[in-house]
Amino acid sequence: MKKALSIQSIILIFATLISLAITIYVGSFSIDTATFYSKALLVNTTFMGDAFFAFGIVFFLLFFFNTKSMSLKLLIAILISLSITQVIKNIFSGLPLQLFFEEGILQNSSEALFKENIISSHTSIAFTLASFLVLSTKNIFFKVFSILLAITVAITRVELAGDSLLALAIGLLPAIISLLYLYNMKQKKQTNKHAYYYKSRKESKGSARQLLRV
C-alpha cells in the first residue's frame, strides 16, 4: 500500500505548479518570449543566493521535516555569513553605518560611493547553503550538484549586478567561516554520539557484573 502524501508535500507541489503557471502565463505576453524566459531563469537562479531564500530553506526544514537542530545550525550559519558581508560592505562603502541590500545599492541608490560591489553577498549565501547540504548528505551526486549550483548562482551576479570576479572570490570568505562552524558542529555531534555509545556500553557491563554478583 502506497503512503499518502502529507499536507506539507501537497502544499509544496501546489505552490510550485502555481509559480510555473504564472511564469508561463506572463511570458506569453512578451514580444521576445525566449528572452523573457532566459531572464526569468537567470533571476530565479540568482535568487537562490538571496537571504530571503536562505531563510526560506530554514523554514522549509523546520516545517516540512521538523528538524529543529538542523534548522538552528543553518540559521546560525546564514547569520554568520550575512554579518560578515555587512561588516565588509560598511567598512569599504564610505557611508554611515547601515544595512546593505545588494540590488538596492548597485541599481537604485544614488548615494553609494562605490561603483562596484566589494563583496557578493549572494555568493556568500549560496556557498553557505551548499556547505550545509554537502555536510548533511552522503550522496556524492547531491554534494556535487550543490556546489555546481552555488557556482552558477555566483556567476549570475556578474551578469545581473555587475559584480567582479574579485567580489565573488571575497564572497567565499564568509561562506568558508560558516563552513567551519557547520563542520565543527558536525564533529561535536559525532563526538557526543561516540561518548554516549561508550557510556552506554560501560553502564551495561556494570549492570551485568552486578547481576552476576547477585
C-alpha positions as CSV (number, residue, x, y, z in Angstrom):
1,M,0.0,0.0,0.0
2,K,1.4,3.4,-1.1
3,K,1.9,6.0,1.6
4,A,-0.3,9.1,1.1
5,L,1.2,12.5,0.5
6,S,1.5,14.7,3.6
7,I,-0.3,18.1,3.7
8,Q,3.1,19.8,3.6
9,S,4.1,17.9,0.4
10,I,0.7,18.8,-1.2
11,I,1.2,22.5,-0.4
12,L,4.8,22.4,-1.8
13,I,3.7,20.8,-5.1
14,F,0.7,23.1,-5.4
15,A,2.8,26.2,-4.8
16,T,5.4,25.0,-7.4
17,L,2.7,24.4,-10.0
18,I,1.2,27.8,-9.4
19,S,4.6,29.5,-9.8
20,L,5.3,27.7,-13.1
21,A,1.8,28.6,-14.4
22,I,2.3,32.3,-13.5
23,T,5.7,32.4,-15.2
24,I,4.4,30.7,-18.4
25,Y,1.3,32.9,-18.5
26,V,3.3,36.2,-18.0
27,G,5.9,35.0,-20.5
28,S,3.2,34.6,-23.2
29,F,2.7,38.4,-23.2
30,S,6.3,39.1,-24.0
31,I,7.3,40.0,-27.5
32,D,10.5,38.1,-27.3
33,T,9.4,35.0,-25.3
34,A,12.7,33.3,-25.4
35,T,14.5,36.4,-23.9
36,F,11.8,36.6,-21.2
37,Y,12.2,33.0,-20.1
38,S,16.0,33.2,-20.2
39,K,15.9,36.3,-17.9
40,A,13.3,34.7,-15.7
41,L,15.6,31.6,-15.3
42,L,18.6,33.9,-14.6
43,V,16.7,36.0,-12.0
44,N,15.3,32.9,-10.3
45,T,18.7,31.3,-10.2
46,T,20.3,34.3,-8.6
47,F,17.5,34.4,-6.1
48,M,18.9,31.2,-4.6
49,G,21.7,33.3,-3.2
50,D,19.3,35.8,-1.6
51,A,18.9,36.0,2.2
52,F,15.1,35.6,1.9
53,F,15.6,32.3,0.0
54,A,18.1,31.1,2.7
55,F,15.6,31.9,5.5
56,G,13.0,30.1,3.4
57,I,15.2,26.9,3.5
58,V,15.4,27.2,7.3
59,F,11.6,27.4,7.4
60,F,11.3,24.5,4.9
61,L,13.5,22.3,7.1
62,L,11.5,23.2,10.2
63,F,8.0,23.0,8.7
64,F,8.4,20.0,6.3
65,F,11.0,17.9,8.1
66,N,10.6,19.1,11.7
67,T,14.4,19.2,12.2
68,K,14.9,21.9,14.9
69,S,18.6,21.1,15.4
70,M,19.4,21.3,11.7
71,S,17.3,24.4,11.2
72,L,19.0,26.2,14.0
73,K,22.5,25.3,12.8
74,L,21.7,26.5,9.3
75,L,20.1,29.7,10.6
76,I,23.3,30.5,12.7
77,A,25.5,29.8,9.6
78,I,23.4,32.1,7.5
79,L,23.6,34.9,10.1
80,I,27.3,34.4,10.4
81,S,27.6,34.8,6.6
82,L,25.3,37.8,6.5
83,S,27.0,39.6,9.4
84,I,30.5,39.3,7.8
85,T,29.3,40.6,4.4
86,Q,27.5,43.5,6.1
87,V,30.7,44.4,8.1
88,I,32.8,44.3,4.9
89,K,30.4,46.4,3.0
90,N,30.2,49.0,5.8
91,I,33.9,49.2,6.0
92,F,34.5,49.8,2.3
93,S,31.4,51.8,1.4
94,G,32.4,55.1,2.9
95,L,28.8,55.6,4.0
96,P,27.3,55.9,7.5
97,L,26.6,52.6,9.3
98,Q,23.6,50.9,7.6
99,L,22.2,47.6,6.2
100,F,23.2,46.9,2.6
101,F,20.9,45.1,0.2
102,E,22.8,44.2,-2.9
103,E,20.3,45.2,-5.5
104,G,19.4,48.5,-3.8
105,I,22.9,49.7,-3.5
106,L,24.0,48.7,-7.0
107,Q,21.0,49.6,-9.0
108,N,18.8,52.1,-7.2
109,S,20.8,54.1,-4.7
110,S,22.4,57.3,-5.9
111,E,24.2,57.8,-2.6
112,A,26.6,54.8,-3.0
113,L,30.2,56.0,-3.2
114,F,31.5,52.9,-5.0
115,K,30.8,51.7,-8.5
116,E,31.4,48.0,-8.0
117,N,30.4,45.8,-5.1
118,I,33.3,44.9,-2.9
119,I,31.8,41.5,-1.9
120,S,29.0,39.4,-3.4
121,S,26.6,38.5,-0.6
122,H,24.7,36.2,-2.9
123,T,27.9,34.2,-3.4
124,S,28.3,34.0,0.4
125,I,24.8,32.8,0.9
126,A,24.8,30.3,-2.0
127,F,28.0,28.7,-0.8
128,T,26.9,28.7,2.8
129,L,23.8,26.7,1.7
130,A,26.0,24.5,-0.4
131,S,28.3,23.8,2.6
132,F,25.3,22.9,4.7
133,L,23.9,20.5,2.1
134,V,27.3,18.9,1.5
135,L,27.8,18.2,5.2
136,S,24.2,17.0,5.6
137,T,24.1,14.3,2.9
138,K,26.2,11.3,2.0
139,N,25.0,11.3,-1.6
140,I,28.0,12.3,-3.8
141,F,25.8,13.4,-6.7
142,F,23.9,15.7,-4.4
143,K,27.1,17.1,-3.0
144,V,28.5,17.9,-6.5
145,F,25.1,19.3,-7.6
146,S,25.0,21.7,-4.6
147,I,28.5,23.0,-5.3
148,L,27.8,23.5,-9.1
149,L,24.5,25.3,-8.3
150,A,26.3,27.7,-5.9
151,I,28.9,28.4,-8.6
152,T,26.1,29.1,-11.1
153,V,24.4,31.5,-8.6
154,A,27.7,33.3,-8.2
155,I,28.2,33.7,-12.0
156,T,24.7,35.2,-12.4
157,R,25.8,38.1,-10.2
158,V,28.3,39.1,-12.9
159,E,25.5,39.4,-15.4
160,L,22.8,40.9,-13.2
161,A,24.7,43.1,-10.7
162,G,28.0,43.7,-12.4
163,D,30.0,42.0,-9.7
164,S,33.7,41.5,-10.4
165,L,35.4,38.1,-10.0
166,L,37.2,39.7,-7.0
167,A,33.8,40.3,-5.4
168,L,32.8,36.7,-6.0
169,A,36.1,35.5,-4.5
170,I,35.8,37.7,-1.4
171,G,32.2,36.4,-1.1
172,L,33.7,33.0,-0.4
173,L,35.2,34.2,2.8
174,P,32.0,34.3,4.9
175,A,30.9,31.0,3.4
176,I,34.2,29.4,4.5
177,I,33.8,30.7,8.0
178,S,30.2,29.4,8.1
179,L,31.5,26.0,6.7
180,L,34.0,25.8,9.6
181,Y,31.2,26.5,12.1
182,L,29.0,23.8,10.5
183,Y,31.9,21.3,10.3
184,N,32.7,22.0,14.0
185,M,29.0,21.3,15.0
186,K,29.1,18.1,13.0
187,Q,32.3,16.9,14.7
188,K,30.8,17.7,18.1
189,K,27.7,15.8,17.3
190,Q,29.7,12.7,16.3
191,T,31.9,13.0,19.4
192,N,28.8,13.2,21.6
193,K,27.3,10.1,19.8
194,H,30.5,8.1,20.4
195,A,30.7,9.3,24.1
196,Y,27.1,8.2,24.6
197,Y,27.7,4.9,22.9
198,Y,30.7,4.0,25.1
199,K,29.0,5.3,28.3
200,S,26.0,3.1,27.5
201,R,28.3,0.1,27.0
202,K,30.1,0.8,30.2
203,E,26.8,1.1,32.1
204,S,25.6,-2.2,30.5
205,K,28.8,-4.0,31.6
206,G,28.4,-2.6,35.1
207,S,24.8,-3.8,35.3
208,A,25.8,-7.2,34.0
209,R,28.5,-7.6,36.7
210,Q,26.1,-6.6,39.4
211,L,23.6,-9.3,38.2
212,L,26.4,-11.9,38.1
213,R,27.4,-11.0,41.7
214,V,23.8,-11.4,42.8
